Amino acid sequence: MDKSVVFAHIDSLKQEMAQTLMSLISIPAIAPDNGGDGEERKAQWLIQFLEESGFDKVKRYDVADFRVSSGKRPNVIAYLYGASDQRRLWIVTHLDVVPSGIEDTWTAAKPFCPVLSGDCVFGRGSEDNGQSLVASIFALKALKQLGVRHRFTVGLVFVADEEQGSQYGIQYLLGQSVFESSDLIVVPDAGNEKGDFIEVAEKSILWLKLRVVGRQAHGSRPDRGLNAHRIGMDVSLALDEMLHEKYAGRDVLFDVPMSTFEPTKKELNVDAVNVIPGEDITYFDCRILPMYELDAVLGDINNLLSYYREKTGAKIELEILQKQTSPVLRADNAEIVTRLREAIKEARGIDATVGGIGGGSCAAFFRKQGIQAVVWSTISERAHQPNEYAKISSMVADAKVFALLAMT
């Protein structure tokens, strides 16, 4: 079938796509790590929608997690069978979203009460990852409605827990014999506004929790306490300076081209101004260029913490919340890169380049197992921010690329 017929049909589905995205946004899917109840309600809504849309098979893969009311974290796969099932094309998006943050900073919409304004749908999870999730569904829905016999069997994968490390999501699925080494993977979970950037590399990730235990005292008698807050600040600043100086290498493949080491979350230490804190907890989000070994970085961190334990007399603990080494996909001989580039060029008239990012995605787990995986989408880079939005025009344009990728 001529691609123009497929593209025109996808255009005709634009309003339905926008409404589907708004329905998904209105169902919070926040991990229990961030105070939410997981993805179950969203998965139930999605499964019903997929079945009504005519997919050949819809299957759940649940992972036990008794921190959520349902006792499980759902992963959903929808299949549309192709002319051959010897290898498969997979498009992987995620169900979960990050918390809304400070709701007063949302001026365009309430986080989970989506608003359609012009070309934009506002709401938490609209861009990350709802826009691409909906684009992937409607790409295949259009092919199904038109009776297009596409080359590959295509699987749409909707995973849990992507925002917190993927233990209950893609890491679990990779152990269930779902994917083969010859499969081709697209993870539309990063990109740029033009749609001309294909991600083939990610920085390695370290999430750290730094706990300092001193001795609580009255604010007027610091001589009787050991101020964990002051020590925590000293340690955090020293850690920040040491890591940036020692791991200062650059790699122009990446945007940003250097490793980053950011103190982020800070837990409440005391409830009153006149109390010397006896405990202080700070978190670091480190995105490290692949040229560096994570064990070497951790060795330097532990050496610095040992110095401050001896210097201050405080108890200083380090907890590793996430440790993920991210291999690079060789773009010069990767079939999925070639096919995606050709689809983007044919559907959009754009010449795509390749590079790396600091954000983590499901693609890294595939690359570790030797499966070709790329990350691509057309987004405004509003993820994790107040007034997050998705552009309907970008969602429709990406659906055309996904449809063409399945057809060729």
C-alpha positions as CSV (number, residue, x, y, z in Angstrom):
1,M,0.0,0.0,0.0
2,D,1.2,3.5,-0.8
3,K,2.6,5.3,2.2
4,S,0.6,8.4,1.4
5,V,-2.6,6.4,2.1
6,V,-1.2,5.3,5.5
7,F,-0.1,8.8,6.4
8,A,-3.5,10.3,5.5
9,H,-5.2,7.7,7.6
10,I,-3.0,8.5,10.6
11,D,-3.8,12.2,10.1
12,S,-7.5,11.4,10.3
13,L,-6.9,9.8,13.7
14,K,-5.4,13.0,15.2
15,Q,-8.3,13.9,17.5
16,E,-8.7,10.4,18.7
17,M,-5.0,10.3,19.5
18,A,-5.2,13.5,21.6
19,Q,-8.2,12.2,23.5
20,T,-6.4,8.9,24.2
21,L,-3.4,10.7,25.5
22,M,-5.6,12.8,27.8
23,S,-7.3,9.7,29.2
24,L,-4.0,8.1,30.0
25,I,-2.7,11.3,31.7
26,S,-5.7,11.4,34.0
27,I,-4.7,8.1,35.5
28,P,-1.7,8.6,37.9
29,A,1.0,5.9,37.6
30,I,3.6,6.8,40.2
31,A,6.0,4.3,41.7
32,P,5.7,3.4,45.4
33,D,9.3,4.7,45.8
34,N,7.8,8.1,45.1
35,G,4.6,7.7,47.2
36,G,2.4,6.3,44.5
37,D,0.3,3.2,44.0
38,G,2.0,1.9,40.8
39,E,0.7,1.4,37.3
40,E,-2.2,-1.1,37.7
41,R,-5.2,1.2,37.0
42,K,-3.4,2.6,33.9
43,A,-2.6,-0.9,32.7
44,Q,-6.2,-2.0,33.0
45,W,-7.4,1.0,31.0
46,L,-4.7,0.4,28.4
47,I,-5.4,-3.3,28.0
48,Q,-9.1,-2.7,27.3
49,F,-8.2,0.0,24.7
50,L,-5.7,-2.3,23.0
51,E,-8.2,-5.1,22.8
52,E,-10.8,-2.8,21.4
53,S,-8.3,-1.6,18.8
54,G,-7.9,-5.0,17.2
55,F,-4.5,-6.1,18.2
56,D,-3.8,-9.8,17.5
57,K,-2.7,-10.5,21.0
58,V,-2.4,-8.6,24.3
59,K,-0.5,-10.2,27.2
60,R,0.3,-9.1,30.7
61,Y,3.5,-9.9,32.6
62,D,3.1,-9.1,36.3
63,V,5.8,-8.7,38.9
64,A,5.0,-9.0,42.6
65,D,5.4,-5.8,44.6
66,F,3.4,-5.7,47.8
67,R,4.1,-2.0,48.4
68,V,1.2,-1.2,46.0
69,S,-2.4,-2.0,46.7
70,S,-2.8,-4.5,43.8
71,G,0.3,-6.4,44.9
72,K,1.8,-6.3,41.4
73,R,3.5,-4.1,38.8
74,P,2.1,-4.7,35.3
75,N,3.9,-5.0,32.0
76,V,1.8,-5.2,28.9
77,I,2.7,-6.4,25.4
78,A,0.4,-6.0,22.3
79,Y,1.2,-7.9,19.1
80,L,0.3,-7.2,15.5
81,Y,1.4,-10.2,13.4
82,G,3.4,-9.6,10.2
83,A,4.3,-11.6,7.2
84,S,7.2,-13.1,9.1
85,D,7.6,-13.9,12.8
86,Q,11.3,-15.0,12.5
87,R,12.3,-11.7,14.0
88,R,10.4,-8.9,15.5
89,L,10.3,-5.1,15.7
90,W,9.6,-3.8,19.2
91,I,8.6,-0.3,20.3
92,V,9.1,0.1,24.0
93,T,7.4,2.8,26.1
94,H,6.7,3.1,29.8
95,L,3.5,3.4,31.9
96,D,4.9,5.1,35.0
97,V,5.4,8.8,35.4
98,V,7.3,10.9,37.9
99,P,5.5,12.8,40.7
100,S,3.9,16.1,39.9
101,G,6.2,18.2,42.1
102,I,5.0,21.4,43.6
103,E,1.5,21.8,42.1
104,D,1.5,25.6,42.5
105,T,4.1,25.7,39.8
106,W,1.7,24.2,37.3
107,T,-0.2,27.1,35.6
108,A,-1.4,25.5,32.4
109,A,-3.1,22.5,33.9
110,K,-3.3,20.5,37.1
111,P,-0.8,17.6,36.7
112,F,-3.4,14.8,36.3
113,C,-6.2,16.9,34.9
114,P,-5.0,17.3,31.3
115,V,-5.8,20.3,29.2
116,L,-5.8,20.6,25.4
117,S,-4.6,24.0,24.2
118,G,-3.9,24.4,20.5
119,D,-1.3,21.8,19.5
120,C,-0.4,20.9,23.0
121,V,-1.7,18.5,25.7
122,F,-0.6,19.6,29.2
123,G,-0.3,17.2,32.1
124,R,2.2,15.0,33.9
125,G,3.4,12.2,31.7
126,S,2.2,13.8,28.5
127,E,5.6,13.9,27.0
128,D,7.2,11.3,29.2
129,N,6.1,8.8,28.0
130,G,2.5,9.3,26.9
131,Q,3.1,11.0,23.6
132,S,5.2,8.1,22.2
133,L,3.0,5.5,23.8
134,V,0.0,6.8,21.9
135,A,2.0,7.3,18.7
136,S,3.1,3.7,18.7
137,I,-0.5,2.4,19.3
138,F,-2.0,4.5,16.5
139,A,0.8,3.7,14.0
140,L,-0.2,0.0,14.2
141,K,-3.9,0.7,14.6
142,A,-3.8,2.5,11.3
143,L,-2.1,-0.4,9.6
144,K,-4.6,-2.8,11.1
145,Q,-7.6,-0.7,9.9
146,L,-6.1,-0.4,6.4
147,G,-5.3,-4.1,6.2
148,V,-1.6,-3.5,5.5
149,R,0.4,-6.7,5.6
150,H,3.6,-5.4,7.1
151,R,7.0,-7.2,7.0
152,F,7.7,-7.9,10.7
153,T,5.6,-8.9,13.6
154,V,5.5,-5.8,15.7
155,G,5.3,-5.8,19.5
156,L,4.3,-2.8,21.5
157,V,5.8,-3.1,25.0
158,F,4.4,-0.9,27.9
159,V,6.6,-1.3,30.9
160,A,6.4,-0.4,34.6
161,D,9.1,1.1,36.8
162,E,11.1,2.9,34.1
163,E,11.5,6.0,36.2
164,Q,13.0,4.1,39.2
165,G,15.4,1.7,37.5
166,S,13.2,-0.8,35.7
167,Q,13.6,-3.7,38.2
168,Y,9.8,-4.4,37.9
169,G,9.8,-3.5,34.2
170,I,12.2,-4.2,31.3
171,Q,14.7,-5.9,33.5
172,Y,12.1,-8.5,34.4
173,L,10.9,-8.9,30.8
174,L,14.4,-9.5,29.6
175,G,14.5,-12.6,31.8
176,Q,11.3,-14.0,30.4
177,S,12.5,-15.1,26.9
178,V,10.3,-12.4,25.2
179,F,13.1,-10.9,23.1
180,E,15.6,-12.5,20.7
181,S,19.1,-11.3,19.8
182,S,18.1,-10.7,16.2
183,D,15.2,-8.4,17.2
184,L,15.1,-4.7,16.5
185,I,14.2,-2.3,19.3
186,V,13.1,1.3,19.3
187,V,12.7,3.1,22.6
188,P,10.9,6.5,22.0
189,D,11.8,8.0,25.3
190,A,14.2,10.8,24.4
191,G,14.9,13.0,21.4
192,N,14.6,16.7,20.3
193,E,12.1,19.1,18.9
194,K,13.2,18.6,15.3
195,G,13.1,14.8,15.4
196,D,16.6,14.5,13.8
197,F,18.5,12.9,16.7
198,I,18.9,9.1,17.2
199,E,20.3,8.1,20.6
200,V,22.8,5.2,20.5
201,A,24.6,5.8,23.8
202,E,23.7,6.6,27.4
203,K,25.8,7.6,30.3
204,S,26.2,5.1,33.2
205,I,24.1,5.9,36.2
206,L,24.8,6.0,39.9
207,W,22.1,7.0,42.3
208,L,23.5,7.5,45.8
209,K,22.0,8.0,49.3
210,L,24.4,9.7,51.7
211,R,23.5,9.4,55.4
212,V,25.3,11.3,58.2
213,V,24.6,10.5,61.8
214,G,25.9,12.9,64.4
215,R,24.3,13.8,67.8
216,Q,21.2,15.9,68.3
217,A,21.2,18.8,70.7
218,H,19.5,22.1,71.6
219,G,20.3,24.9,69.2
220,S,21.9,26.9,72.0
221,R,24.3,24.1,73.0
222,P,26.1,23.0,69.9
223,D,29.0,21.9,72.1
224,R,26.8,19.0,73.3
225,G,25.9,17.9,69.8
226,L,27.5,16.8,66.6
227,N,25.8,18.7,63.8
228,A,25.0,16.2,61.1
229,H,23.7,18.9,58.8
230,R,27.0,20.8,58.7
231,I,29.0,17.6,58.2
232,G,26.6,16.5,55.5
233,M,27.1,19.8,53.7
234,D,30.9,19.6,54.0
235,V,30.9,16.0,52.7
236,S,28.5,16.7,49.8
237,L,30.5,19.7,48.7
238,A,33.8,17.8,48.9
239,L,32.3,14.9,47.0
240,D,31.0,17.2,44.4
241,E,34.3,18.9,43.9
242,M,36.4,15.7,43.9
243,L,34.2,13.9,41.3
244,H,34.1,16.9,38.9
245,E,37.8,17.3,39.1
246,K,38.8,13.7,38.8
247,Y,36.3,12.6,36.2
248,A,36.4,15.7,34.0
249,G,36.9,13.9,30.6
250,R,34.7,14.9,27.7
251,D,33.1,12.9,24.9
252,V,31.4,15.0,22.1
253,L,29.2,12.0,21.2
254,F,27.1,13.1,24.3
255,D,24.9,16.1,25.0
256,V,26.0,17.1,27.7
257,P,29.6,16.1,26.8
258,M,30.9,15.5,30.4
259,S,30.0,13.4,33.4
260,T,27.5,15.1,35.8
261,F,27.3,14.6,39.6
262,E,24.3,16.4,41.1
263,P,23.1,16.6,44.7
264,T,19.3,16.4,44.3
265,K,16.9,15.2,47.0
266,K,17.2,16.3,50.6
267,E,15.3,14.7,53.5
268,L,13.9,16.5,56.5
269,N,16.4,16.4,59.3
270,V,14.7,18.3,62.2
271,D,11.3,19.9,62.7
272,A,12.4,23.0,64.6
273,V,14.9,25.8,64.0
274,N,16.4,25.5,67.5
275,V,17.5,21.8,67.2
276,I,21.0,20.7,66.2
277,P,20.3,17.9,63.6
278,G,21.5,14.4,64.6
279,E,20.9,13.0,61.1
280,D,21.3,14.3,57.6
281,I,20.4,12.6,54.3
282,T,21.3,13.8,50.9
283,Y,21.0,12.1,47.5
284,F,23.2,12.3,44.4
285,D,22.3,11.6,40.8
286,C,25.4,10.8,38.8
287,R,25.5,10.4,35.0
288,I,29.0,9.1,34.1
289,L,30.6,8.8,30.7
290,P,31.2,5.2,29.6
291,M,35.0,5.8,29.5
292,Y,34.9,5.5,33.4
293,E,34.4,2.4,35.4
294,L,31.7,2.8,38.0
295,D,33.6,0.7,40.6
296,A,36.5,3.1,40.3
297,V,34.2,6.0,40.9
298,L,32.7,4.3,44.0
299,G,36.2,3.5,45.3
300,D,37.1,7.2,45.2
301,I,33.8,8.1,46.9
302,N,34.4,5.6,49.7
303,N,37.9,6.8,50.3
304,L,36.6,10.4,50.7
305,L,33.9,9.2,53.1
306,S,36.5,7.3,55.2
307,Y,38.5,10.5,55.5
308,Y,35.5,12.4,56.8
309,R,34.5,9.7,59.2
310,E,37.9,10.0,60.8
311,K,38.0,13.8,60.7
312,T,34.5,14.4,62.2
313,G,33.7,11.3,64.3
314,A,30.3,11.1,62.6
315,K,28.8,7.9,61.2
316,I,28.7,8.3,57.4
317,E,26.8,5.7,55.4
318,L,26.6,5.3,51.6
319,E,23.7,3.4,49.9
320,I,23.7,2.6,46.2
321,L,20.2,3.1,45.0
322,Q,21.0,2.4,41.3
323,K,24.1,1.3,39.5
324,Q,23.7,0.9,35.8
325,T,26.6,0.6,33.2
326,S,25.5,1.7,29.8
327,P,27.2,0.2,26.7
328,V,27.3,2.1,23.4
329,L,25.6,0.7,20.3
330,R,27.9,0.8,17.3
331,A,25.9,3.0,15.0
332,D,28.1,2.5,11.9
333,N,26.9,-1.1,11.4
334,A,23.6,-1.3,13.3
335,E,20.6,-2.3,11.2
336,I,18.1,-0.5,13.4
337,V,19.9,2.8,13.0
338,T,19.9,2.4,9.2
339,R,16.2,1.5,9.0
340,L,15.1,4.2,11.4
341,R,17.2,6.8,9.5
342,E,15.6,5.8,6.2
343,A,12.0,5.9,7.8
344,I,12.6,9.3,9.2
345,K,13.9,10.6,5.9
346,E,11.1,9.1,3.9
347,A,8.3,10.2,6.3
348,R,9.7,13.5,7.4
349,G,12.3,14.6,4.9
350,I,14.9,14.8,7.8
351,D,18.5,13.6,7.9
352,A,19.0,12.2,11.4
353,T,22.3,12.2,13.3
354,V,23.3,9.9,16.1
355,G,24.7,10.6,19.6
356,G,24.5,10.0,23.3
357,I,22.5,11.4,26.2
358,G,22.8,11.6,30.0
359,G,19.3,10.3,30.7
360,G,18.7,6.6,31.2
361,S,16.2,4.5,29.2
362,C,15.2,0.9,28.6
363,A,17.6,0.8,25.6
364,A,20.6,0.3,27.8
365,F,19.3,-3.0,29.1
366,F,18.8,-4.3,25.6
367,R,22.3,-3.2,24.6
368,K,23.8,-5.1,27.6
369,Q,22.3,-8.3,26.1
370,G,23.6,-7.5,22.6
371,I,20.2,-6.6,21.1
372,Q,20.1,-3.6,18.8
373,A,18.3,-0.7,20.5
374,V,18.0,2.9,19.7
375,V,16.1,5.8,21.3
376,W,14.2,8.3,19.1
377,S,11.2,10.6,19.3
378,T,10.2,14.2,18.5
379,I,9.7,16.0,21.8
380,S,10.0,19.5,23.3
381,E,12.1,18.2,26.2
382,R,9.6,19.2,28.9
383,A,9.8,15.9,30.9
384,H,9.9,16.1,34.7
385,Q,9.0,19.8,34.6
386,P,6.0,21.8,35.6
387,N,3.5,22.4,32.8
388,E,4.9,19.3,30.9
389,Y,3.2,19.0,27.5
390,A,3.1,16.9,24.4
391,K,2.6,18.3,20.9
392,I,-0.1,16.6,18.9
393,S,1.7,17.3,15.7
394,S,4.8,15.6,16.9
395,M,2.8,12.6,18.1
396,V,1.1,12.2,14.7
397,A,4.5,12.7,12.8
398,D,6.2,10.0,14.9
399,A,3.3,7.6,14.4
400,K,4.0,7.9,10.6
401,V,7.6,7.0,11.2
402,F,6.7,4.0,13.3
403,A,4.2,2.8,10.7
404,L,6.7,3.1,7.9
405,L,9.3,1.3,10.0
406,A,6.9,-1.6,10.4
407,M,6.1,-1.7,6.7
408,T,9.7,-1.7,5.3
